[in-house]
Amino acid sequence: MKLQSDLEKEIFETQNRLRTNPLSFIPYLTKRQLDFDGKRIKLDNGTTLCTNEGADAVKEAIQAINETSKLEPL
């Protein structure tokens, strides 16, 4: 598979990290959960985004990761 850009390469590598070591994402998601104010999240670059679900979606992602088994990389 030929990757078209640095962003595609980063996405592919991140996806494989998530597949092979899902628990490694818990600290990142926990921090993101704390960055919410209601349905708004302030990103590290200062941008504020309005979401539909807020921190609950991050909480659900953490729960799902805790129930996920490791997989082989793509």
N, C-alpha and C positions, 0 to 999 in steps of 0.2 A: 504494500500500500504506500503510495507516494503522498506525503503531506504537503499541502499547498502553502502553508504559512507557519510562522512561529506560533501564532495563536492556536492553529490546529494541532501542532506538535504538543503544545502545553496542555490542551484539552485531552488529547490522547494519553499523555503521560499521567495526568491527574486521574483520568478514568481507570487506568491500570493500577494506580496507587490505591484507589478506592476499592477496586476488586480484590487486590491481594492483601490489603491491610485496612479494612474498613474502620476499625477502632481508632486509627491514627487521625481521623477527621473529627472525632469528638471534641478535642480542645478547641479547634477552629470554630465549630458550630456553637459550642458553649459561649465563646466570646461573642460571636455574632448575635446570639440570643440576648445578650446583655446590652447590645447596641440599639435595641429597639426601644422606641417610645410610642406605645400604642401600636399603630400600624406603620409607623415611620421608622426608618433605619438610617443612621448616619454612617456612611462609609469612611474608610481611612483617609480618603482623599478630600473629605469635607462635603461630598455630595450627599444630599438627603433624598431618599427614595420613599415613595408611598406604596405600600403593598396592600393586597387584598386580605391576607391572612395574619400578618404580623408575626410575632415570636412563636405563636402556636405551630406554624409550619416548621420552624426550626426544631421545636420540641418533638414533633412527629418524626422528623428526619433522624434525630438522635435515637429515638426509640427504635426506628426501623434498622438503623445501623447496629444497635445492640443486639438485634435479633438476626443479623445477617452473618452467614458463614463466608469464610474466605473463598475466593474463586481464583482460577488460573488467569494470568494476564491474557489480553487479546493478542 
